[in-house]
Amino acid sequence: MLTILGFAMVVCFMYLIMTKRMSALIALIIVPTVFALAGGFYHGLGEMMLSGVKALAPTGVMLTFSILYFGLMIDAGLFDPLVRFILKLVRGDPLKVLMGTAILTLLVSLDGDSSTTYMIAIAAFLPLYRKLGINILAMTCLVNLASGIMNLSPWGGPTARAAAALRIDALDIFIPMIPAMLLACVTLVGVAIGFGLRERRRTGVLQAEAHDYDVISLGAGDEKECEANRRPKMFWPNFILTTVLLVLLVMGALPIQILFMLAFAVAAMLNYPSLSQQKERIGAYAGNVLAVTSLIFAAGIFTGILSGTGMVDAMAKSLLAVIPHSFGPYLAVFTAIVSLPFTFFMSNDAFYFGILPVIAQTAAGYGISPAEIARASIVGQPFHLLSPLVPSLYLLVGLAKVDIGDHQRFSIKWGILISLSLLIGGILFGAIPVYR
């Protein structure tokens, strides 16, 4: 009964959010509650739900302060000199422009937010692509895939979801995958070189004017608001602070939540010392924070009920009975491969909160750890960001003024290549086991 109830709950959840009959936030709360009540789990239901929320509270705190921190850095203008430098460095040569697009987007994507990345990259490069006559689909492809690679950071959505669904530390997923991400970055730059050589043969090398790089508006608000929020004198303090933060994150010197809280507090005092300025900057990103953290806490109810009722154990045992014993040791690679189609045809919420816990529980029977399954599950993310189910994709094609179908047809094969490079890197550097 628990097996049927568990699979029915996952299928119902996936159906409701894929058909847009219910938002992911509401479905994460209502669906498990209804199925738990239908299964007779009246007693202790509140404790299960609260236990799940408590387990995900650290993830919610981390996402809250990472969004606020990187939002402040963008508003203060930390990335502006980098954007201008790269633009002046690459102007005129399509090869350099496309390489610059890939490298800049990889750097800007450190904030883990695809929407912010798209706004920065498109604002920086679109005028140059139009002036030089370079294929804009090449730009959207590189920007899309670069964001997919760097979105695997601990404060990015997929890694945070995988950590939340399996109740493990996001750094246990991220740090072993760093070499694989570097390989994927090199692969992406290689793709950019291929695009650049093709465009150079087609358009030749032209000289752009210096004034093409004078005005760049990054951050929340219109151009005047962005300019008012700039803190050019604070560039080096912000750069040092961000570098120290990233180093400490990789070292694991303090819990990731505490590091972001401390970094945000320091950044706010340095850049916006008055109380009114701080309130204004926090308010500018309140919508982004609420959208992400509310989803994480709602997921706590889903995972709490799935675990507390014993559904996930029953579902895992059922999968163990179906999967041939000889196939079980390869579950990590299997998870990585199926993450491509699964996350393309369904949302990350459906995959990470609905399917991944079941796979992880099944894999545990073969000695594959939850962290290894979680690493395998994020391999498909560069491909996932090409999915029409991803809202930020519409922002990207809208900013670049290209057809979404044209973008997908151009980019899908390259998305598969980048995801496979992540898998190969994960296997080569021991983050994902081939056989256990």
C-alpha positions in Angstrom: 0.0 0.0 0.0 2.8 2.4 0.9 4.5 1.7 -2.5 1.3 2.5 -4.4 0.6 5.5 -2.3 4.1 6.9 -2.7 4.3 6.4 -6.5 0.8 7.8 -6.8 1.8 10.9 -4.8 4.9 11.5 -6.9 3.0 11.0 -10.2 0.2 13.3 -9.0 2.7 16.0 -8.0 4.6 15.8 -11.3 1.3 15.9 -13.3 0.0 18.9 -11.5 3.1 21.0 -11.9 4.0 19.9 -15.4 0.5 20.7 -16.7 0.5 23.9 -14.7 -2.7 23.0 -12.9 -0.9 23.9 -9.6 2.3 25.8 -8.8 5.2 23.9 -7.4 4.9 25.8 -4.1 1.3 24.9 -3.6 1.7 21.3 -4.9 4.7 20.6 -2.5 2.4 21.5 0.4 -1.0 20.2 -0.6 -0.3 16.9 -2.5 1.8 15.2 0.3 -0.7 16.3 2.9 -3.7 14.9 1.0 -1.9 11.6 0.4 -0.7 11.3 4.0 -4.3 11.8 5.2 -5.6 9.3 2.6 -3.1 6.7 3.9 -4.3 7.1 7.5 -1.3 9.0 8.8 -3.3 11.3 11.1 -1.2 11.0 14.1 2.3 12.5 13.9 1.6 14.2 10.6 2.5 17.6 12.0 5.8 16.3 13.4 6.7 14.7 10.1 6.1 18.0 8.3 7.9 20.1 10.9 10.9 17.7 10.8 11.2 18.1 7.1 11.0 21.9 7.3 13.7 22.0 10.1 15.9 19.8 7.9 15.8 22.3 5.0 16.0 25.4 7.1 19.8 25.7 6.7 19.4 25.5 2.9 16.7 28.3 3.0 19.1 30.5 5.1 21.9 29.9 2.6 19.8 30.8 -0.4 18.4 33.9 1.3 21.7 35.5 2.0 23.5 34.3 -1.2 20.8 36.1 -3.3 21.1 39.2 -1.1 24.9 39.2 -1.2 25.3 38.8 -5.0 22.5 41.3 -5.5 24.5 43.9 -3.5 27.6 43.1 -5.5 25.8 43.6 -8.8 24.2 46.8 -7.6 27.5 48.2 -6.3 29.1 47.6 -9.7 31.6 44.8 -8.9 31.2 43.2 -12.3 31.1 46.4 -14.4 34.9 46.8 -14.9 35.1 43.1 -15.8 32.4 43.5 -18.4 34.0 46.6 -19.9 37.5 45.1 -19.9 36.3 41.9 -21.8 34.3 43.9 -24.3 37.3 46.2 -25.1 39.5 43.2 -25.3 37.4 41.2 -27.8 36.0 43.9 -30.0 36.0 43.4 -33.7 37.0 39.8 -33.8 34.1 37.3 -33.8 36.4 34.6 -32.3 37.4 36.8 -29.4 33.8 38.0 -29.0 32.4 34.4 -28.7 35.2 33.3 -26.4 34.6 36.4 -24.3 30.9 35.6 -24.2 31.6 32.2 -22.7 34.2 33.3 -20.2 32.3 36.4 -19.0 29.1 34.4 -18.6 30.9 31.7 -16.6 32.3 34.3 -14.3 29.0 36.2 -13.9 27.1 32.9 -13.3 28.8 32.5 -10.0 25.8 34.0 -8.4 23.8 30.9 -9.3 20.9 32.9 -10.7 20.2 32.3 -14.4 18.0 35.3 -14.8 20.6 37.7 -13.4 23.3 36.1 -15.6 21.1 36.5 -18.7 20.5 40.1 -18.0 24.1 40.9 -17.5 25.5 38.9 -20.5 22.8 40.0 -23.0 23.1 43.6 -22.0 26.9 43.4 -22.4 27.1 41.6 -25.7 23.9 42.0 -27.8 24.8 45.4 -29.2 28.3 44.1 -30.2 26.8 41.0 -31.9 24.4 43.1 -33.9 27.1 45.6 -34.9 29.5 42.9 -36.1 26.8 40.7 -37.7 27.5 37.7 -35.5 24.9 34.9 -35.2 22.9 35.8 -32.1 21.9 32.1 -31.6 25.6 31.4 -30.9 25.5 33.9 -28.1 22.3 32.6 -26.5 23.6 29.1 -26.8 26.8 29.9 -24.9 25.1 32.1 -22.3 22.5 29.4 -21.7 25.0 26.5 -21.3 27.5 28.6 -19.2 24.7 29.4 -16.8 23.9 25.7 -16.7 27.4 24.8 -15.7 27.9 27.4 -13.0 24.3 26.8 -11.7 25.8 23.8 -10.0 27.3 26.0 -7.2 26.0 25.2 -3.7 23.8 28.3 -3.8 22.4 27.4 -7.2 19.0 25.8 -7.5 19.9 22.2 -8.6 22.6 21.5 -6.0 20.5 23.1 -3.3 17.4 21.0 -4.3 19.5 17.8 -4.4 20.9 18.6 -1.0 17.5 19.4 0.3 15.8 16.3 -1.1 18.5 13.9 0.2 19.2 15.9 3.4 23.0 16.2 2.8 25.4 19.2 2.8 25.5 21.0 -0.5 29.3 21.2 -0.3 29.5 17.4 -0.2 27.9 17.6 -3.7 29.7 20.6 -5.1 33.4 20.3 -4.1 34.0 16.8 -5.6 32.4 18.1 -8.8 34.7 21.1 -9.2 37.1 19.3 -11.6 34.2 18.1 -13.7 32.8 21.6 -13.9 36.3 22.9 -15.0 36.3 20.2 -17.8 32.8 21.4 -18.8 34.0 25.0 -18.8 36.9 24.1 -21.1 34.5 22.2 -23.3 32.3 25.2 -23.5 35.2 27.5 -24.4 36.1 24.9 -27.1 32.6 25.2 -28.5 32.9 29.0 -28.4 36.1 28.7 -30.4 34.4 26.6 -33.0 31.6 29.1 -33.3 34.1 32.0 -33.5 36.1 30.4 -36.3 33.0 29.8 -38.3 31.7 33.4 -37.7 35.2 34.9 -38.5 35.1 33.1 -41.9 31.6 34.4 -42.5 31.9 38.0 -41.3 35.6 38.8 -41.1 37.2 41.0 -38.5 35.7 44.5 -38.0 36.6 47.4 -35.6 34.1 48.5 -33.1 34.0 52.0 -31.8 35.1 52.8 -28.2 31.8 54.4 -27.3 30.1 51.0 -27.8 31.3 50.2 -24.3 30.5 53.4 -22.4 27.1 52.6 -21.0 26.3 49.3 -19.3 23.5 49.1 -16.8 23.6 46.1 -14.5 21.5 45.6 -11.4 18.0 46.1 -10.1 16.0 49.0 -11.5 16.3 51.3 -14.5 19.5 53.0 -15.8 19.2 55.9 -13.4 18.6 53.7 -10.4 21.5 51.4 -11.3 23.8 54.4 -11.6 22.6 55.8 -8.2 23.4 52.4 -6.6 26.9 52.2 -8.0 29.9 52.3 -5.6 32.9 52.5 -7.9 35.3 53.4 -5.0 34.3 50.2 -3.3 35.4 47.9 -6.2 38.6 46.6 -4.5 37.0 46.0 -1.0 34.1 44.2 -2.8 36.5 42.2 -4.9 38.6 41.2 -1.9 35.5 40.3 0.1 34.0 38.2 -2.7 37.3 36.4 -3.2 37.7 35.6 0.5 34.1 34.4 0.6 34.6 32.0 -2.3 37.9 30.7 -0.9 36.3 30.1 2.5 33.3 28.4 0.9 35.6 25.9 -0.9 37.7 25.4 2.3 34.6 24.9 4.4 36.0 27.1 7.1 32.6 27.9 8.4 29.1 26.6 7.6 28.1 28.0 4.2 25.0 29.7 5.7 27.1 31.6 8.3 29.7 32.7 5.6 27.0 34.2 3.4 25.3 35.9 6.4 28.6 37.5 7.5 29.6 38.5 4.0 26.2 40.1 3.4 26.4 42.0 6.6 29.9 43.3 5.8 29.0 44.1 2.2 25.9 46.1 3.3 27.8 48.2 5.8 30.6 48.9 3.3 28.5 49.8 0.3 25.3 51.2 1.8 26.0 52.4 5.4 22.7 54.2 6.0 19.7 52.3 7.3 17.4 53.6 4.5 19.9 52.4 1.8 20.1 49.0 3.3 16.3 48.6 3.5 16.0 49.7 -0.1 18.6 47.2 -1.4 17.0 44.4 0.6 13.6 45.3 -0.6 14.8 45.2 -4.3 15.7 41.5 -4.0 12.9 40.5 -1.6 10.8 39.0 -4.4 13.7 36.8 -5.5 14.4 35.7 -2.0 10.8 34.8 -1.2 10.3 32.9 -4.5 13.2 30.6 -3.7 13.1 30.2 0.0 9.3 29.6 0.1 9.8 26.7 -2.3 12.6 25.2 -0.2 10.5 25.2 3.0 7.5 23.8 1.1 9.7 21.0 -0.1 10.4 20.2 3.5 6.8 19.1 3.9 7.0 16.9 0.9 10.3 15.2 1.9 9.2 15.0 5.6 6.0 13.2 4.7 7.7 11.0 2.1 10.3 9.9 4.7 8.1 9.9 7.9 5.4 7.8 6.5 7.9 5.2 5.2 6.8 5.7 1.6 10.3 6.3 0.3 11.5 3.1 1.9 8.6 1.1 0.3 9.2 2.7 -3.1 12.9 1.9 -2.9 12.3 -1.7 -2.1 9.9 -2.0 -5.0 12.5 -0.6 -7.4 15.1 -3.0 -5.9 12.7 -5.8 -6.9 12.4 -4.6 -10.4 16.0 -3.6 -11.2 18.2 -6.6 -12.1 20.8 -7.2 -9.5 23.6 -6.9 -12.2 22.3 -3.4 -13.1 22.2 -2.0 -9.6 25.9 -1.2 -9.2 25.7 1.2 -12.2 22.9 3.3 -10.7 25.1 6.4 -10.4 25.8 6.5 -14.1 22.2 5.6 -14.8 21.0 8.6 -12.7 23.4 10.9 -14.6 22.1 9.8 -18.0 18.4 9.9 -17.1 18.8 13.3 -15.6 19.0 14.8 -19.1 15.6 13.7 -20.4 13.9 13.8 -16.9 14.9 17.4 -16.2 14.2 18.5 -19.7 10.6 17.1 -19.7 9.8 17.9 -16.1 10.8 20.6 -13.7 13.7 20.4 -11.3 11.2 20.3 -8.4 9.5 17.1 -9.8 12.8 15.4 -10.5 14.7 16.3 -7.3 11.9 16.1 -4.8 9.9 13.4 -6.5 12.3 10.9 -8.2 15.8 11.5 -6.7 15.0 10.3 -3.2 13.6 7.1 -4.5 16.8 6.5 -6.7 19.0 7.4 -3.8 17.2 5.0 -1.4 17.5 2.2 -4.0 21.2 3.0 -4.7 22.0 2.7 -1.0 21.2 -1.0 -1.2 24.2 -1.3 -3.6 26.6 0.8 -1.5 26.2 4.0 -3.5 26.1 7.0 -1.2 23.4 9.8 -1.4 26.2 12.3 -2.2 27.3 10.3 -5.2 23.7 10.0 -6.5 23.2 13.7 -5.9 26.4 14.5 -7.9 25.2 12.3 -10.8 21.7 14.0 -10.7 23.1 17.4 -11.4 24.9 16.4 -14.6 21.9 17.1 -16.8 21.5 20.7 -15.7 23.2 22.4 -18.7 20.7 20.5 -20.9 17.8 21.2 -18.5 18.1 25.0 -18.9 17.1 24.5 -22.6 13.8 23.1 -21.5 10.6 25.1 -22.2 9.6 24.4 -18.6 12.3 26.8 -17.4 11.0 30.3 -17.0 14.4 32.0 -17.3 14.7 30.6 -20.9 11.9 32.9 -22.0 13.8 35.8 -20.4 16.9 34.9 -22.4 15.2 34.6 -25.8 13.1 37.7 -25.1 16.2 39.8 -24.3 18.0 38.5 -27.3 14.9 38.7 -29.5 15.3 35.2 -31.0 12.7 32.5 -31.5 12.7 29.9 -28.7 12.4 27.1 -31.3 15.4 28.3 -33.2 17.4 28.6 -30.0 16.6 25.1 -28.9 17.3 23.6 -32.3 20.7 25.4 -32.4 21.6 24.6 -28.8 20.3 21.1 -27.9 23.2 19.1 -29.3 25.7 21.4 -27.5 23.7 21.0 -24.3 24.1 17.3 -24.5 27.8 17.6 -25.1 28.3 19.8 -22.1 26.3 17.5 -19.9 28.3 14.5 -21.1 31.5 16.4 -20.4 30.3 16.9 -16.8 29.6 13.1 -16.5 33.0 12.2 -18.0 34.7 14.6 -15.6 32.8 13.3 -12.7 33.8 9.7 -13.5 37.5 10.6 -14.3 37.9 12.5 -11.0 36.1 10.0 -8.8 33.0 12.1 -8.0 30.6 9.7 -9.7 31.3 5.9 -9.5 30.9 3.9 -12.7 30.5 0.6 -10.7 30.0 0.0 -7.0 
